[in-house]
Amino acid sequence: MLVKDIMVRGVVTISPRATVREAMRLMKSKGVKSLAVEKQHPHDAFGIVTYNNILQTIVAEEGDIDLLNVYDIYAKPALTISRELEIKHAARMMVDFDIRRILVTADNELIGILTMNDIVGALTDIADNIG
């Protein structure tokens, strides 16, 4: 099974110049736990901002986040993988790098996101179909 078979398409993105509060609102309105941070030019790298990044920032700043932008807190470069990669390799990368999400690209363009939950769900479905 390949990454493209289970990845989530339609990734929610945000500008690195957006405020942390805007990121929180977007996550809430879209029902997602992470946002892909847009590249600033074609040869730039994608980033990612997660609930965890935001929570750590809120604690560190004692709730005073109104002057912070996504740029101040996101992880860049985000780990990206090809949609043609086998799921077992994506899972190995997640375990090795202790991450829960990987952005999926094709021709250096963002096309999806793969989470640990997606992989576990796919493995559960396979096990259910076998047994």
Buried (B, 14 or more C-beta within 10 A) or exposed (E): EBBBEBBBEEBBBBBBEBBBEBBBEBBEEEEBBBBBBBBEEEEEBBBBBBBEBBEEBBEEBEEEBEEBBBBBBBBBEBBBBBBEBEBEEBBEBBEEEEBEBBBBBEEEEBBBBBBBEBBEEBBEEEEEEEE
